[in-house]
Amino acid sequence: MISAGSGQIPFGPFILDDATRELRRDGESIHLTPKAFDLLSTLVEQRPRAVAKSVLYERLWPNTFVDEANLSILVGEIRAALGDSAQRHTFIRTLHGFGYAFCGETVSAIAPPTGSPAVRSSCFLVSRTRHVALHEGENIVGRDPSSDVWLDAQSISRRHARIVVTGAGTTVEDAGSKNGTWLKGRRLGTAEPLSDGDELMFGSIVMTLRLCAGGDSTETATSNQTPSAATR
């Protein structure tokens, strides 16, 4: 039987919180019936793999015979909550004759290792649904779950880019990724310095660098830049 993972998973404007069993948008909870939540959680956990209907029936209704229409009703409930549709799907894809797959892009961050000293960060990567603190030194951005900044999307390479934070400033460099690392609309070829409000694109994921007052790395900040990606 498939079991859903724990924690918060942002995708699009939504956050799926497995601990509180909530789907939220802009801080507001969106109602889902328990079975619909379990179905969405399972599809998100198994992303981007398609999940067979037989597996979903066993997950949602173990050892129980139910009408096949019940699964379609739950998918319809999820799509209504997400503003999705079968014809123009953004998050839930139908594989006719087989099952369903979650096709949205998620963004997650790896927590600092247990026992690491508590150091207040002054440097962050920001999107509408995520604030990721960067630590002093090299921060690897990539699809590998061991990355410092884990971006769980098909457009992201396992080791996509590196951001280096020092007292003298912050730099970004592509790590040989397939889809490139972009700074303010330019694809990077070498390491380049970063300033507060700079827009970065890793594959298809857009984020903004924010430097907070009070840290050494704020020396590179400029006051006339707007963090455009933070509103995306």
C-alpha positions in Angstrom: 0.0 0.0 0.0 1.2 3.5 -0.8 1.6 5.8 2.2 1.8 9.6 1.9 4.9 11.4 3.1 5.0 14.1 5.8 5.7 17.8 5.7 4.6 20.7 3.6 4.9 20.6 -0.2 4.4 23.8 -2.2 3.2 23.7 -5.8 1.9 26.6 -7.8 0.0 28.9 -5.4 -0.8 26.0 -3.1 0.7 24.2 -0.1 -0.2 20.6 0.7 0.4 20.1 4.4 0.4 16.4 5.3 0.9 17.0 9.0 -2.3 19.1 9.4 -4.1 17.5 6.4 -4.7 20.8 4.8 -4.6 22.2 1.3 -3.9 25.9 1.5 -3.7 28.9 -0.9 -2.4 32.2 0.4 -2.8 31.0 3.9 -6.4 30.0 3.5 -7.5 26.4 3.9 -9.3 24.9 0.9 -11.9 22.2 1.8 -11.2 18.7 0.6 -13.0 15.6 1.8 -10.7 13.1 3.6 -10.6 10.7 0.7 -9.9 13.5 -1.8 -7.0 14.7 0.4 -5.6 11.2 0.6 -5.8 10.9 -3.2 -4.0 14.2 -3.8 -1.4 13.4 -1.2 -0.7 10.0 -2.8 -0.4 11.5 -6.3 1.9 14.2 -5.1 4.1 11.7 -3.2 4.4 9.5 -6.3 5.1 12.4 -8.7 5.9 12.3 -11.6 5.0 8.6 -11.8 1.6 7.7 -12.9 -0.4 5.6 -10.3 -2.7 2.8 -11.5 -6.4 2.9 -10.6 -6.0 -0.5 -8.9 -3.3 0.9 -6.6 -5.4 4.0 -5.8 -8.4 1.8 -5.0 -6.3 -0.2 -2.6 -4.9 3.0 -1.0 -8.3 4.7 -0.6 -10.6 1.7 0.0 -8.6 -1.2 1.2 -10.3 -4.6 1.0 -13.6 -2.9 -0.1 -15.5 -3.0 -3.4 -16.5 0.4 -4.6 -18.0 1.7 -7.8 -15.3 2.9 -10.3 -17.1 6.3 -10.5 -16.0 7.1 -6.9 -12.5 7.6 -8.0 -13.5 9.9 -10.8 -15.6 11.9 -8.4 -12.6 12.4 -6.1 -10.4 13.5 -9.0 -13.2 16.0 -10.0 -13.2 17.4 -6.4 -9.5 17.9 -6.4 -9.5 19.6 -9.8 -12.3 21.9 -8.6 -10.2 22.8 -5.6 -7.1 23.5 -7.7 -8.9 25.3 -10.5 -7.7 22.5 -12.8 -9.5 20.6 -15.6 -9.1 17.3 -17.5 -8.9 19.1 -20.8 -6.3 21.7 -19.8 -4.6 20.1 -16.8 -1.9 21.9 -14.8 -1.7 19.5 -11.8 -3.7 16.3 -12.4 -3.2 14.3 -15.6 -5.5 11.5 -16.7 -3.9 8.4 -18.3 -6.9 6.8 -19.9 -7.3 3.1 -19.2 -4.6 3.3 -16.5 -4.8 5.9 -13.8 -3.7 9.4 -12.8 -0.4 11.4 -12.3 0.5 14.6 -10.6 2.2 16.8 -13.2 2.7 20.1 -11.3 6.1 21.3 -10.2 6.9 21.4 -6.5 9.5 23.3 -4.7 11.0 22.1 -1.4 14.0 22.8 0.8 16.2 20.5 2.8 16.4 21.3 6.5 19.8 21.9 8.0 21.5 18.7 9.2 20.7 17.7 12.8 23.3 19.1 15.2 24.3 22.0 12.9 24.9 25.3 14.8 22.0 27.7 14.7 23.2 30.6 12.6 20.8 33.3 11.6 20.9 33.6 7.8 20.9 37.0 6.1 20.5 35.6 2.6 17.4 33.9 1.2 15.9 32.6 -2.1 12.2 33.6 -2.2 9.2 32.7 -4.3 5.5 33.2 -3.6 5.3 29.9 -1.7 8.8 29.4 -0.3 11.6 31.2 1.7 14.9 29.2 1.6 17.7 30.3 3.9 21.2 30.1 2.4 24.1 29.3 4.7 27.6 30.8 4.7 29.7 29.1 2.0 28.6 27.0 -0.9 24.9 26.2 -1.4 24.1 23.6 -4.1 20.8 24.1 -5.9 19.4 21.0 -7.6 17.0 18.1 -7.9 19.1 15.8 -5.8 17.3 15.6 -2.4 20.7 16.1 -0.7 21.0 19.6 -2.2 21.1 22.6 0.1 18.2 24.0 -2.0 16.1 21.1 -3.3 14.0 22.1 -6.4 11.8 19.1 -7.2 11.0 19.7 -10.9 11.8 17.9 -14.1 13.5 21.1 -15.6 16.1 21.0 -12.7 19.4 19.0 -13.0 20.5 17.0 -10.0 23.3 19.5 -9.4 22.0 22.6 -11.2 23.8 25.6 -9.7 25.9 26.8 -6.8 25.4 30.0 -4.8 28.3 31.0 -2.6 27.7 33.3 0.4 30.6 35.1 2.0 31.2 38.2 4.1 32.4 39.9 0.9 29.3 39.2 -1.1 27.2 36.5 -2.8 27.8 34.9 -6.2 25.9 32.4 -8.4 27.3 29.9 -11.0 25.7 27.3 -13.2 26.9 23.8 -12.4 26.7 22.4 -15.9 22.9 22.1 -15.9 20.9 21.0 -19.0 18.4 23.9 -18.9 20.7 26.6 -17.6 20.8 29.1 -14.8 19.6 32.6 -15.6 20.3 35.9 -13.9 18.0 38.8 -14.7 17.1 37.2 -18.1 20.7 36.2 -19.1 22.0 32.7 -19.1 25.1 32.3 -17.0 28.4 31.2 -18.4 30.6 32.1 -15.4 30.1 33.0 -11.7 28.5 36.4 -11.2 27.9 38.6 -8.2 24.3 38.9 -6.8 22.5 41.9 -5.3 19.3 42.1 -3.3 16.3 41.7 -5.5 18.1 39.9 -8.3 15.8 37.5 -10.2 17.2 34.0 -10.8 15.8 31.2 -12.9 16.8 27.6 -12.4 15.4 25.7 -15.4 11.7 26.8 -15.2 11.8 27.8 -11.5 12.0 31.5 -10.8 13.2 32.8 -7.5 14.5 36.1 -6.1 17.5 36.7 -3.9 16.8 38.7 -0.8 19.6 40.0 1.5 18.4 41.1 4.9 19.8 44.0 6.8 22.1 43.1 9.7 24.1 40.4 7.9 27.6 40.8 6.4 26.3 39.9 2.9 24.0 42.9 2.8 27.0 45.0 1.6 26.0 44.0 -1.9 22.4 45.1 -1.6 21.0 47.9 -3.8 17.9 49.8 -2.9 16.3 50.4 -6.3 15.6 46.8 -7.3 12.2 45.2 -7.1 11.9 41.5 -6.1 9.6 40.7 -9.0 9.7 36.9 -8.6 8.5 37.1 -5.0 5.0 37.8 -6.3 4.9 35.0 -8.8 
